[in-house]
Amino acid sequence: MRKIRPVRVLGGLISTTAAVVACFGLQVPKVQAFFIQNHETITRAALPQIPNDVMLQILVGPPPGGGAVGTDAFFSDDYRHLDNAKNPTDMCALALQAWKTFDPLILTGSHVVGGGLADGPGARAAFGALIHVQQDFYAHSNFVEDNVAAGNPNQLAPAIFPTCNPGAFPADLHSGYFEAGATHEDPFSGCPAGGPPPGFQECHSTLNKDGPNSLRGIQPAPGTSGNLYDLAAQLATTATTNLYNEIRSQVARANGDNAAQLLFGGGGTTNAGR
């Protein structure tokens, strides 16, 4: 979930992750989605069985994947954050681009070679990038708001991976407009001074639920005990678990059970998801 705000380290939560970012030569981004500490929190909550050394590579691994946190360094790649989608067709096109970019890296990197993997860090970083996209769906689109309006706040979205069907989503599904440096006055807002261009309903800066204090995230979520950020994070956590189960099964089918065990540090599938 992307935002353009200075990085905030809360209670040391992302200090280790930031150090790993530096090790891979990436800069801790000023542009964030689900603020990077929230991407880490959601990922760890969704995958508690993953050992910490493996988890760190999932959070911040080498490019081009970069991991669930490190992928925010690539803030101008719409497909990594599902921004600039005017409708469900645009949304699915971006999701498909992400899948075609990262899934092959997961599969090729998880081939067993000798006693290890062909490229374990690269495969884990690509998996992290893919779950970042999945998490951003809930923070960057209006799906959560549509759920609340329909009286179904806890309903998960239809799958966006490995395939995405535009017809399965509400017709008004969209994400916010984002353009880095859109205005000189506030180059990090991503929104032109006159508002979003024709065809876009709103800007990323007003739609995102990347944190509990964002303009949209702080709003109450009727039918729940929290706000829209809480609801987006809850759904993103479950969706992350489900995507992990999908990817782990795919790796096991393609490269064998041992490859899946090596890739995820022995972590098996989990029932936390739908």
Summary of the structure (lengths in Angstrom):
residues: 274
radius of gyration: 17.6
end to end distance: 22.0
largest distance: 58.1
contacts: 1004
relative contact order: 0.16
helix: 48%
strand: 6%
